[in-house]
Amino acid sequence: MDPKDRIALGKAGLTRAEVQSKEEVKWERELRNQCLAFCARHDLWVGTAADHKKSTYTAGWLDLSIILPGRTLYIELKRKNGKLSPKQLEFIGALYANHHLHYVIDSYEEFLKIMHHFLGYSLK
């Protein structure tokens, strides 16, 4: 967008789509931080890309890879009605074909249910 056209957008100078994109990033960062804090409290190993810069992870890799006793969980954080990218769908297909567990969640409560199922003890 031409800088002159942004003037009409007001102080923030963002289009509706840009504002929505910023909100999505903020929402995902908050959920990601809650999940990472849980894993830290329970001494779980987690693989995740840094959220302050463009990901250097393999394209399509899900947001969290959590190592549990005897298995690894792969979790993608998406808002309700959020769409998986073609690369993510391809990655999920590879996980499924190789009998790995994956989840697409949109809340911390969903994350806690999954963790309770696999850890089987009272969660904090």
MMTF fields as JSON, N, C-alpha, C and O atoms, coordinates in Angstrom:
{
  "mmtfVersion": "1.0.0",
  "mmtfProducer": "UNKNOWN",
  "numBonds": 495,
  "numAtoms": 496,
  "numGroups": 124,
  "numChains": 1,
  "numModels": 1,
  "chainsPerModel": [1],
  "groupsPerChain": [124],
  "chainIdList": ["A"],
  "bondAtomList": [4, 2, 8, 6, 12, 10, 16, 14, 20, 18, 24, 22, 28, 26, 32, 30, 36, 34, 40, 38, 44, 42, 48, 46, 52, 50, 56, 54, 60, 58, 64, 62, 68, 66, 72, 70, 76, 74, 80, 78, 84, 82, 88, 86, 92, 90, 96, 94, 100, 98, 104, 102, 108, 106, 112, 110, 116, 114, 120, 118, 124, 122, 128, 126, 132, 130, 136, 134, 140, 138, 144, 142, 148, 146, 152, 150, 156, 154, 160, 158, 164, 162, 168, 166, 172, 170, 176, 174, 180, 178, 184, 182, 188, 186, 192, 190, 196, 194, 200, 198, 204, 202, 208, 206, 212, 210, 216, 214, 220, 218, 224, 222, 228, 226, 232, 230, 236, 234, 240, 238, 244, 242, 248, 246, 252, 250, 256, 254, 260, 258, 264, 262, 268, 266, 272, 270, 276, 274, 280, 278, 284, 282, 288, 286, 292, 290, 296, 294, 300, 298, 304, 302, 308, 306, 312, 310, 316, 314, 320, 318, 324, 322, 328, 326, 332, 330, 336, 334, 340, 338, 344, 342, 348, 346, 352, 350, 356, 354, 360, 358, 364, 362, 368, 366, 372, 370, 376, 374, 380, 378, 384, 382, 388, 386, 392, 390, 396, 394, 400, 398, 404, 402, 408, 406, 412, 410, 416, 414, 420, 418, 424, 422, 428, 426, 432, 430, 436, 434, 440, 438, 444, 442, 448, 446, 452, 450, 456, 454, 460, 458, 464, 462, 468, 466, 472, 470, 476, 474, 480, 478, 484, 482, 488, 486, 492, 490],
  "bondOrderList": [1, 1, 1, 1, 1, 1, 1, 1, 1, 1, 1, 1, 1, 1, 1, 1, 1, 1, 1, 1, 1, 1, 1, 1, 1, 1, 1, 1, 1, 1, 1, 1, 1, 1, 1, 1, 1, 1, 1, 1, 1, 1, 1, 1, 1, 1, 1, 1, 1, 1, 1, 1, 1, 1, 1, 1, 1, 1, 1, 1, 1, 1, 1, 1, 1, 1, 1, 1, 1, 1, 1, 1, 1, 1, 1, 1, 1, 1, 1, 1, 1, 1, 1, 1, 1, 1, 1, 1, 1, 1, 1, 1, 1, 1, 1, 1, 1, 1, 1, 1, 1, 1, 1, 1, 1, 1, 1, 1, 1, 1, 1, 1, 1, 1, 1, 1, 1, 1, 1, 1, 1, 1, 1],
  "groupList": [{"groupName": "MET", "atomNameList": ["N", "CA", "C", "O"], "elementList": ["N", "C", "C", "O"], "formalChargeList": [0, 0, 0, 0], "bondAtomList": [1, 0, 2, 1, 3, 2], "bondOrderList": [1, 1, 2], "singleLetterCode": "M", "chemCompType": "L-PEPTIDE LINKING"}, {"groupName": "ASP", "atomNameList": ["N", "CA", "C", "O"], "elementList": ["N", "C", "C", "O"], "formalChargeList": [0, 0, 0, 0], "bondAtomList": [1, 0, 2, 1, 3, 2], "bondOrderList": [1, 1, 2], "singleLetterCode": "D", "chemCompType": "L-PEPTIDE LINKING"}, {"groupName": "PRO", "atomNameList": ["N", "CA", "C", "O"], "elementList": ["N", "C", "C", "O"], "formalChargeList": [0, 0, 0, 0], "bondAtomList": [1, 0, 2, 1, 3, 2], "bondOrderList": [1, 1, 2], "singleLetterCode": "P", "chemCompType": "L-PEPTIDE LINKING"}, {"groupName": "LYS", "atomNameList": ["N", "CA", "C", "O"], "elementList": ["N", "C", "C", "O"], "formalChargeList": [0, 0, 0, 0], "bondAtomList": [1, 0, 2, 1, 3, 2], "bondOrderList": [1, 1, 2], "singleLetterCode": "K", "chemCompType": "L-PEPTIDE LINKING"}, {"groupName": "ARG", "atomNameList": ["N", "CA", "C", "O"], "elementList": ["N", "C", "C", "O"], "formalChargeList": [0, 0, 0, 0], "bondAtomList": [1, 0, 2, 1, 3, 2], "bondOrderList": [1, 1, 2], "singleLetterCode": "R", "chemCompType": "L-PEPTIDE LINKING"}, {"groupName": "ILE", "atomNameList": ["N", "CA", "C", "O"], "elementList": ["N", "C", "C", "O"], "formalChargeList": [0, 0, 0, 0], "bondAtomList": [1, 0, 2, 1, 3, 2], "bondOrderList": [1, 1, 2], "singleLetterCode": "I", "chemCompType": "L-PEPTIDE LINKING"}, {"groupName": "ALA", "atomNameList": ["N", "CA", "C", "O"], "elementList": ["N", "C", "C", "O"], "formalChargeList": [0, 0, 0, 0], "bondAtomList": [1, 0, 2, 1, 3, 2], "bondOrderList": [1, 1, 2], "singleLetterCode": "A", "chemCompType": "L-PEPTIDE LINKING"}, {"groupName": "LEU", "atomNameList": ["N", "CA", "C", "O"], "elementList": ["N", "C", "C", "O"], "formalChargeList": [0, 0, 0, 0], "bondAtomList": [1, 0, 2, 1, 3, 2], "bondOrderList": [1, 1, 2], "singleLetterCode": "L", "chemCompType": "L-PEPTIDE LINKING"}, {"groupName": "GLY", "atomNameList": ["N", "CA", "C", "O"], "elementList": ["N", "C", "C", "O"], "formalChargeList": [0, 0, 0, 0], "bondAtomList": [1, 0, 2, 1, 3, 2], "bondOrderList": [1, 1, 2], "singleLetterCode": "G", "chemCompType": "PEPTIDE LINKING"}, {"groupName": "THR", "atomNameList": ["N", "CA", "C", "O"], "elementList": ["N", "C", "C", "O"], "formalChargeList": [0, 0, 0, 0], "bondAtomList": [1, 0, 2, 1, 3, 2], "bondOrderList": [1, 1, 2], "singleLetterCode": "T", "chemCompType": "L-PEPTIDE LINKING"}, {"groupName": "GLU", "atomNameList": ["N", "CA", "C", "O"], "elementList": ["N", "C", "C", "O"], "formalChargeList": [0, 0, 0, 0], "bondAtomList": [1, 0, 2, 1, 3, 2], "bondOrderList": [1, 1, 2], "singleLetterCode": "E", "chemCompType": "L-PEPTIDE LINKING"}, {"groupName": "VAL", "atomNameList": ["N", "CA", "C", "O"], "elementList": ["N", "C", "C", "O"], "formalChargeList": [0, 0, 0, 0], "bondAtomList": [1, 0, 2, 1, 3, 2], "bondOrderList": [1, 1, 2], "singleLetterCode": "V", "chemCompType": "L-PEPTIDE LINKING"}, {"groupName": "GLN", "atomNameList": ["N", "CA", "C", "O"], "elementList": ["N", "C", "C", "O"], "formalChargeList": [0, 0, 0, 0], "bondAtomList": [1, 0, 2, 1, 3, 2], "bondOrderList": [1, 1, 2], "singleLetterCode": "Q", "chemCompType": "L-PEPTIDE LINKING"}, {"groupName": "SER", "atomNameList": ["N", "CA", "C", "O"], "elementList": ["N", "C", "C", "O"], "formalChargeList": [0, 0, 0, 0], "bondAtomList": [1, 0, 2, 1, 3, 2], "bondOrderList": [1, 1, 2], "singleLetterCode": "S", "chemCompType": "L-PEPTIDE LINKING"}, {"groupName": "TRP", "atomNameList": ["N", "CA", "C", "O"], "elementList": ["N", "C", "C", "O"], "formalChargeList": [0, 0, 0, 0], "bondAtomList": [1, 0, 2, 1, 3, 2], "bondOrderList": [1, 1, 2], "singleLetterCode": "W", "chemCompType": "L-PEPTIDE LINKING"}, {"groupName": "ASN", "atomNameList": ["N", "CA", "C", "O"], "elementList": ["N", "C", "C", "O"], "formalChargeList": [0, 0, 0, 0], "bondAtomList": [1, 0, 2, 1, 3, 2], "bondOrderList": [1, 1, 2], "singleLetterCode": "N", "chemCompType": "L-PEPTIDE LINKING"}, {"groupName": "CYS", "atomNameList": ["N", "CA", "C", "O"], "elementList": ["N", "C", "C", "O"], "formalChargeList": [0, 0, 0, 0], "bondAtomList": [1, 0, 2, 1, 3, 2], "bondOrderList": [1, 1, 2], "singleLetterCode": "C", "chemCompType": "L-PEPTIDE LINKING"}, {"groupName": "PHE", "atomNameList": ["N", "CA", "C", "O"], "elementList": ["N", "C", "C", "O"], "formalChargeList": [0, 0, 0, 0], "bondAtomList": [1, 0, 2, 1, 3, 2], "bondOrderList": [1, 1, 2], "singleLetterCode": "F", "chemCompType": "L-PEPTIDE LINKING"}, {"groupName": "HIS", "atomNameList": ["N", "CA", "C", "O"], "elementList": ["N", "C", "C", "O"], "formalChargeList": [0, 0, 0, 0], "bondAtomList": [1, 0, 2, 1, 3, 2], "bondOrderList": [1, 1, 2], "singleLetterCode": "H", "chemCompType": "L-PEPTIDE LINKING"}, {"groupName": "TYR", "atomNameList": ["N", "CA", "C", "O"], "elementList": ["N", "C", "C", "O"], "formalChargeList": [0, 0, 0, 0], "bondAtomList": [1, 0, 2, 1, 3, 2], "bondOrderList": [1, 1, 2], "singleLetterCode": "Y", "chemCompType": "L-PEPTIDE LINKING"}],
  "groupTypeList": [0, 1, 2, 3, 1, 4, 5, 6, 7, 8, 3, 6, 8, 7, 9, 4, 6, 10, 11, 12, 13, 3, 10, 10, 11, 3, 14, 10, 4, 10, 7, 4, 15, 12, 16, 7, 6, 17, 16, 6, 4, 18, 1, 7, 14, 11, 8, 9, 6, 6, 1, 18, 3, 3, 13, 9, 19, 9, 6, 8, 14, 7, 1, 7, 13, 5, 5, 7, 2, 8, 4, 9, 7, 19, 5, 10, 7, 3, 4, 3, 15, 8, 3, 7, 13, 2, 3, 12, 7, 10, 17, 5, 8, 6, 7, 19, 6, 15, 18, 18, 7, 18, 19, 11, 5, 1, 13, 19, 10, 10, 17, 7, 3, 5, 0, 18, 18, 17, 7, 8, 19, 13, 7, 3],
  "groupIdList": [1, 2, 3, 4, 5, 6, 7, 8, 9, 10, 11, 12, 13, 14, 15, 16, 17, 18, 19, 20, 21, 22, 23, 24, 25, 26, 27, 28, 29, 30, 31, 32, 33, 34, 35, 36, 37, 38, 39, 40, 41, 42, 43, 44, 45, 46, 47, 48, 49, 50, 51, 52, 53, 54, 55, 56, 57, 58, 59, 60, 61, 62, 63, 64, 65, 66, 67, 68, 69, 70, 71, 72, 73, 74, 75, 76, 77, 78, 79, 80, 81, 82, 83, 84, 85, 86, 87, 88, 89, 90, 91, 92, 93, 94, 95, 96, 97, 98, 99, 100, 101, 102, 103, 104, 105, 106, 107, 108, 109, 110, 111, 112, 113, 114, 115, 116, 117, 118, 119, 120, 121, 122, 123, 124],
  "secStructList": [7, 7, 2, 2, 2, 2, 4, 4, 4, 7, 1, 1, 7, 7, 7, 2, 2, 2, 2, 2, 2, 2, 2, 2, 2, 2, 2, 2, 2, 2, 2, 2, 2, 2, 2, 2, 2, 2, 2, 2, 2, 6, 6, 7, 3, 3, 3, 7, 7, 7, 1, 1, 1, 7, 7, 7, 1, 7, 6, 6, 7, 7, 1, 3, 3, 3, 3, 3, 6, 6, 3, 3, 3, 3, 3, 3, 3, 7, 7, 6, 6, 7, 7, 7, 7, 2, 2, 2, 2, 2, 2, 2, 2, 2, 2, 2, 2, 6, 6, 7, 3, 3, 3, 3, 3, 1, 1, 2, 2, 2, 2, 2, 2, 2, 2, 2, 2, 2, 2, 7, 1, 7, 7, 7],
  "xCoordList": [0.84, 0.0, 0.887, 1.885, 0.512, 1.239, 1.149, 0.067, 2.261, 2.237, 1.201, 0.622, 0.966, -0.025, -1.429, -2.245, -1.714, -3.027, -3.236, -4.37, -2.148, -2.249, -2.742, -3.326, -2.517, -2.941, -4.44, -4.886, -5.204, -6.655, -7.062, -8.196, -6.15, -6.464, -6.353, -6.709, -5.874, -5.788, -4.44, -3.448, -4.448, -3.223, -2.451, -1.239, -3.147, -2.467, -1.955, -0.926, -2.66, -2.227, -2.271, -1.48, -3.207, -3.313, -4.655, -5.675, -4.646, -5.895, -6.573, -5.948, -7.818, -8.551, -7.84, -7.726, -7.368, -6.667, -5.372, -5.022, -4.658, -3.413, -3.681, -2.933, -4.742, -5.118, -5.478, -5.052, -6.263, -6.667, -5.449, -5.381, -4.51, -3.296, -2.492, -1.98, -2.379, -1.671, -2.359, -1.694, -3.687, -4.442, -4.231, -4.111, -4.184, -3.94, -2.579, -2.454, -1.57, -0.207, -0.182, 0.415, -0.819, -0.852, -1.57, -1.081, -2.725, -3.496, -2.657, -2.588, -2.022, -1.23, -0.037, 0.303, 0.594, 1.735, 1.3, 2.009, 0.142, -0.351, -0.644, -0.271, -1.312, -1.613, -0.319, -0.164, 0.59, 1.882, 2.625, 3.184, 2.631, 3.32, 2.677, 3.385, 1.353, 0.677, 1.101, 1.404, 1.12, 1.495, 2.96, 3.283, 3.83, 5.249, 5.468, 6.313, 4.711, 4.83, 4.402, 5.04, 3.332, 2.885, 4.001, 4.324, 4.575, 5.63, 6.841, 7.46, 7.17, 8.293, 7.994, 8.862, 6.755, 6.376, 6.444, 6.679, 6.237, 6.207, 7.489, 7.536, 8.513, 9.821, 9.727, 10.36, 8.943, 8.791, 9.663, 9.787, 10.257, 11.035, 10.076, 9.164, 10.307, 9.435, 10.285, 11.248, 9.916, 10.524, 9.539, 8.375, 9.992, 9.141, 10.028, 11.172, 9.506, 10.264, 10.202, 9.241, 11.212, 11.199, 10.051, 9.818, 9.336, 8.184, 8.497, 7.605, 9.733, 10.078, 10.697, 11.08, 10.787, 11.344, 10.736, 10.052, 10.978, 10.463, 11.016, 12.201, 10.136, 10.504, 11.613, 11.642, 12.519, 13.557, 13.255, 14.05, 12.105, 11.673, 11.318, 11.108, 11.255, 10.822, 9.403, 8.551, 9.139, 7.8, 6.777, 6.969, 5.698, 4.634, 4.729, 3.761, 5.898, 6.063, 5.076, 4.889, 4.445, 3.446, 4.107, 5.312, 3.32, 3.851, 4.634, 5.678, 4.144, 4.792, 5.077, 4.221, 6.259, 6.62, 6.992, 8.018, 6.163, 6.336, 6.713, 5.989, 7.861, 8.344, 7.759, 7.976, 7.017, 6.441, 7.05, 7.676, 6.88, 7.395, 6.793, 5.583, 7.634, 7.193, 6.538, 6.127, 6.424, 5.778, 6.109, 6.584, 5.85, 5.979, 4.647, 4.072, 4.162, 2.927, 3.286, 4.213, 2.56, 2.723, 1.433, 0.351, 1.545, 0.358, 0.45, 1.463, -0.632, -0.748, -1.759, -2.836, -1.419, -2.294, -2.999, -2.359, -4.317, -5.106, -6.346, -6.934, -6.742, -8.023, -9.146, -8.951, -10.32, -11.48, -11.599, -11.441, -11.872, -11.981, -10.647, -10.615, -9.556, -8.235, -7.934, -8.327, -7.253, -6.977, -5.523, -4.618, -5.32, -3.973, -3.436, -4.187, -2.158, -1.534, -1.379, -1.425, -1.198, -0.959, 0.253, 0.226, 1.306, 2.495, 2.163, 2.658, 1.337, 0.936, 0.097, 0.256, -0.781, -1.592, -0.703, -0.945, 0.311, 1.264, 2.031, 2.222, 2.465, 3.185, 2.286, 2.729, 1.031, 0.083, -0.135, -0.267, -0.174, -0.291, 0.892, 0.722, 2.086, 3.282, 3.244, 3.626, 2.784, 2.647, 1.672, 1.961, 0.527, -0.508, 0.01, -0.193, 0.671, 1.191, 2.231, 2.421, 2.901, 3.947, 3.511, 4.34, 2.211, 1.602, 2.038, 2.206, 2.219, 2.52, 1.243, 0.351, 1.166, -0.014, 0.096, 1.144, -1.008, -1.039, -2.405, -3.413, -2.41, -3.642, -3.615, -2.556, -4.794, -4.96, -5.901, -7.049, -5.404, -6.195, -6.399, -5.655, -7.44, -7.703, -7.876, -8.354, -7.489, -7.6, -6.637, -6.195, -6.328, -5.484, -6.213, -5.58, -7.523, -8.303, -8.155, -8.028, -8.172, -7.959, -6.571, -6.406, -5.583, -4.219, -4.163, -3.557, -4.795, -4.793, -5.457, -4.976, -6.553, -7.23, -6.287, -6.204, -5.592, -4.654, -3.544, -3.211, -2.978, -1.875, -2.335, -1.614, -3.521, -4.049, -4.223, -3.915, -4.714, -4.905, -3.58, -3.532, -2.529, -1.255, -0.386, 0.399, -0.523, 0.289, -0.422, 0.216, -1.766, -2.561, -2.453, -2.695, -2.097, -2.093, -2.636, -2.846, -2.848, -3.397, -2.501, -1.279, -3.138, -2.373, -2.442, -3.429, -1.364, -1.351, -1.123, -1.078],
  "yCoordList": [-1.176, 0.0, 1.242, 1.312, 2.192, 3.445, 4.198, 4.278, 4.75, 5.491, 6.616, 6.895, 7.255, 8.338, 7.798, 8.477, 6.575, 5.978, 5.602, 5.522, 5.376, 5.006, 6.18, 5.965, 7.395, 8.573, 8.514, 8.868, 8.076, 7.99, 6.933, 6.937, 6.043, 4.992, 5.475, 4.745, 6.671, 7.208, 6.969, 6.652, 7.138, 7.097, 5.789, 5.801, 4.68, 3.386, 3.102, 2.447, 3.588, 3.387, 1.947, 1.534, 1.167, -0.244, -0.545, 0.044, -1.446, -1.905, -2.877, -3.34, -3.177, -4.123, -5.482, -6.103, -5.941, -7.227, -7.202, -8.19, -6.078, -5.96, -5.957, -6.562, -5.279, -5.272, -6.678, -7.127, -7.376, -8.736, -9.658, -10.515, -9.494, -10.301, -10.056, -11.002, -8.791, -8.465, -9.098, -9.585, -9.087, -9.689, -11.195, -11.782, -11.822, -13.265, -13.616, -14.574, -12.843, -13.085, -12.93, -13.749, -11.895, -11.656, -12.804, -13.311, -13.213, -14.31, -15.586, -16.256, -15.923, -17.148, -17.081, -18.078, -15.921, -15.763, -15.99, -16.645, -15.453, -15.626, -17.099, -17.603, -17.788, -19.204, -20.015, -20.91, -19.702, -20.398, -20.235, -21.198, -19.014, -18.761, -19.52, -20.0, -19.634, -20.418, -21.887, -22.513, -22.426, -23.827, -24.063, -25.066, -23.146, -23.279, -23.178, -23.882, -22.308, -22.184, -23.485, -23.931, -24.091, -25.378, -26.414, -27.123, -26.493, -27.477, -27.231, -28.18, -25.98, -25.654, -26.1, -26.652, -25.858, -26.276, -27.784, -28.274, -28.523, -29.985, -30.62, -31.824, -29.803, -30.279, -31.086, -32.133, -30.6, -31.266, -30.563, -29.338, -31.348, -30.8, -30.389, -31.13, -29.184, -28.653, -28.067, -27.343, -28.387, -27.753, -26.75, -27.08, -25.53, -24.496, -23.438, -23.244, -22.773, -21.706, -20.441, -20.24, -19.605, -18.316, -17.485, -17.483, -16.781, -16.022, -14.565, -13.823, -14.141, -12.74, -12.496, -11.374, -13.558, -13.392, -14.445, -15.359, -14.319, -15.282, -16.667, -16.832, -17.642, -18.999, -19.574, -19.387, -20.277, -21.002, -22.5, -23.306, -22.866, -24.254, -24.679, -23.841, -25.97, -26.506, -26.024, -26.065, -25.567, -25.096, -26.198, -27.347, -25.836, -26.787, -27.425, -28.017, -27.309, -27.912, -27.258, -26.042, -28.053, -27.527, -26.706, -26.818, -25.888, -24.908, -25.508, -24.978, -26.608, -27.207, -28.68, -29.408, -29.115, -30.532, -30.846, -30.379, -31.638, -31.885, -33.343, -34.254, -33.547, -34.905, -35.385, -34.781, -36.478, -37.13, -38.517, -38.996, -39.168, -40.533, -41.443, -41.664, -41.956, -42.901, -42.322, -43.081, -41.006, -40.41, -38.927, -38.304, -38.389, -36.95, -36.443, -37.034, -35.358, -34.73, -33.541, -32.792, -33.371, -32.227, -31.425, -31.954, -30.162, -29.335, -28.059, -27.359, -27.776, -26.531, -25.638, -26.096, -24.368, -23.394, -22.596, -21.885, -22.718, -22.0, -21.428, -22.049, -20.253, -19.698, -20.537, -21.237, -20.457, -21.133, -20.658, -19.472, -21.568, -21.307, -20.957, -20.596, -21.06, -20.847, -21.999, -23.138, -21.713, -22.734, -23.163, -22.343, -24.452, -24.991, -24.71, -24.733, -24.45, -24.218, -25.56, -26.611, -25.533, -26.782, -27.549, -28.778, -26.839, -27.5, -28.147, -29.234, -27.496, -28.081, -29.339, -30.332, -29.296, -30.474, -31.624, -32.784, -31.296, -32.306, -32.904, -34.118, -32.046, -32.5, -33.388, -34.43, -32.987, -33.783, -35.135, -36.148, -35.163, -36.435, -37.348, -38.554, -36.772, -37.563, -38.065, -39.203, -37.214, -37.65, -38.815, -39.824, -38.67, -39.706, -41.01, -42.083, -40.917, -42.107, -42.841, -44.049, -42.104, -42.698, -42.879, -43.08, -42.805, -43.089, -42.135, -42.542, -40.871, -39.85, -39.082, -38.958, -38.572, -37.85, -36.364, -35.748, -35.799, -34.363, -33.822, -34.527, -32.573, -31.893, -30.48, -29.862, -29.979, -28.576, -28.013, -28.442, -27.047, -26.533, -25.031, -24.334, -24.549, -23.106, -22.528, -21.404, -23.294, -22.76, -23.472, -24.592, -22.797, -23.393, -24.556, -25.53, -24.461, -25.538, -26.83, -27.911, -26.718, -27.895, -28.484, -29.701, -27.607, -28.045, -28.819, -29.889, -28.283, -28.954, -30.327, -31.272, -30.452, -31.756, -32.775, -33.922, -32.352, -33.256, -33.672, -34.853, -32.713, -33.021, -33.907, -34.818, -33.65, -34.487, -35.927, -36.881, -36.063, -37.405, -38.17, -39.352, -37.516, -38.212, -38.264, -39.197, -37.275, -37.274, -37.993, -38.579, -37.932, -38.693, -38.286, -39.11, -37.042, -36.595, -35.171, -34.498, -34.745, -33.419, -32.362, -32.392, -31.425, -30.404, -29.075, -28.752, -28.309, -26.963, -25.933, -24.737],
  "zCoordList": [0.0, 0.0, 0.0, 0.717, -0.798, -0.9, 0.431, 1.014, 0.922, 2.192, 2.222, 3.273, 1.094, 1.047, 1.319, 1.942, 0.853, 1.082, 2.548, 3.019, 3.257, 4.676, 5.531, 6.594, 5.086, 5.84, 6.113, 7.204, 5.147, 5.312, 6.346, 6.823, 6.684, 7.653, 9.098, 10.024, 9.293, 10.652, 11.295, 10.639, 12.621, 13.405, 13.243, 13.033, 13.34, 13.271, 11.866, 11.699, 10.863, 9.485, 9.029, 8.181, 9.596, 9.249, 8.6, 8.958, 7.661, 7.069, 8.039, 8.993, 7.802, 8.651, 8.674, 9.731, 7.526, 7.447, 8.25, 8.896, 8.215, 8.983, 10.485, 11.253, 10.901, 12.319, 12.76, 13.824, 11.945, 12.269, 12.349, 13.231, 11.457, 11.468, 12.743, 13.342, 13.163, 14.398, 15.607, 16.521, 15.607, 16.712, 16.753, 17.828, 15.573, 15.497, 16.087, 16.85, 15.734, 16.233, 17.751, 18.45, 18.256, 19.697, 20.412, 21.422, 19.89, 20.493, 20.525, 21.555, 19.406, 19.34, 20.296, 20.933, 20.397, 21.304, 22.753, 23.517, 23.135, 24.505, 24.806, 25.866, 23.875, 24.071, 24.11, 24.941, 23.221, 23.176, 24.5, 25.025, 25.036, 26.297, 27.459, 28.345, 27.467, 28.503, 28.413, 29.428, 27.208, 27.01, 27.402, 28.039, 27.022, 27.371, 28.878, 29.43, 29.545, 31.001, 31.672, 32.625, 31.183, 31.716, 31.575, 32.528, 30.4, 30.138, 31.044, 31.525, 31.271, 32.156, 33.589, 34.265, 34.05, 35.408, 35.585, 36.689, 34.493, 34.559, 34.0, 33.748, 33.812, 33.34, 32.046, 31.915, 31.102, 29.806, 28.766, 28.767, 27.892, 26.776, 25.669, 25.302, 25.147, 24.092, 22.98, 23.232, 21.747, 20.582, 20.02, 19.798, 19.789, 19.212, 18.566, 18.974, 17.581, 16.918, 17.781, 18.523, 17.683, 18.369, 17.807, 16.598, 18.676, 18.186, 17.879, 17.468, 18.067, 17.834, 16.449, 16.118, 15.657, 14.313, 13.388, 13.848, 12.119, 11.145, 11.475, 11.765, 11.423, 11.814, 10.943, 9.727, 11.604, 10.885, 10.906, 10.421, 11.469, 11.471, 10.04, 9.163, 9.831, 8.544, 8.261, 9.148, 7.037, 6.67, 6.935, 6.539, 7.605, 7.897, 9.271, 9.748, 9.92, 11.246, 12.201, 12.164, 13.056, 13.972, 15.087, 15.31, 15.779, 16.73, 17.891, 18.27, 18.46, 19.625, 19.388, 18.884, 19.745, 19.752, 21.192, 21.687, 21.865, 23.296, 23.516, 23.115, 24.161, 24.422, 25.75, 26.801, 25.673, 26.847, 26.968, 26.023, 28.107, 28.227, 27.135, 27.106, 26.258, 25.234, 23.999, 23.122, 23.894, 22.713, 22.605, 23.555, 21.444, 21.227, 20.695, 19.781, 21.262, 20.796, 19.92, 20.229, 18.843, 17.957, 18.031, 17.775, 18.377, 18.592, 17.766, 17.778, 17.048, 16.284, 16.987, 17.367, 17.16, 17.796, 16.709, 15.933, 16.658, 15.645, 16.296, 17.182, 15.862, 16.296, 15.697, 14.703, 16.31, 15.713, 14.271, 13.981, 13.398, 11.958, 11.299, 10.123, 12.043, 11.443, 10.489, 10.744, 9.418, 8.408, 8.452, 8.604, 8.319, 8.206, 6.812, 5.837, 6.717, 5.411, 4.692, 5.331, 3.384, 2.652, 3.204, 3.266, 3.602, 4.169, 5.515, 5.812, 6.326, 7.603, 7.375, 8.086, 6.398, 6.079, 5.608, 5.943, 4.841, 4.378, 5.566, 5.64, 6.487, 7.675, 8.538, 9.021, 8.734, 9.518, 8.854, 9.542, 7.53, 6.806, 7.1, 7.282, 7.146, 7.45, 8.892, 9.166, 9.815, 11.214, 11.314, 11.957, 10.677, 10.709, 10.112, 10.68, 8.98, 8.297, 9.138, 8.989, 10.02, 10.857, 12.311, 13.199, 12.539, 13.852, 14.954, 16.103, 14.605, 15.604, 15.93, 15.091, 17.148, 17.601, 17.294, 17.491, 16.805, 16.563, 16.961, 16.914, 17.348, 17.749, 17.205, 17.088, 16.874, 16.505, 17.564, 17.681, 18.334, 19.456, 19.335, 18.645, 20.032, 20.016, 21.417, 21.566, 22.457, 23.811, 24.756, 24.498, 25.849, 26.873, 27.548, 27.955, 27.668, 28.276, 27.468, 28.042, 26.138, 25.29, 25.533, 25.622, 25.636, 25.903, 27.217, 27.282, 28.268, 29.572, 29.507, 30.133, 28.762, 28.617, 27.973, 28.414, 26.945, 26.259, 27.212, 27.309, 27.904, 28.811, 29.96, 30.367, 30.483, 31.557, 31.062, 31.775, 29.85, 29.274, 29.217, 29.559, 28.793, 28.607, 29.866, 30.041, 30.732, 31.939, 33.09, 33.965, 33.068, 34.016, 35.47, 36.351, 35.75, 37.131, 37.222, 36.213, 38.428, 38.676, 38.06, 38.205, 37.367, 36.65, 37.375, 38.036, 37.235, 37.821, 36.747, 37.037]
}
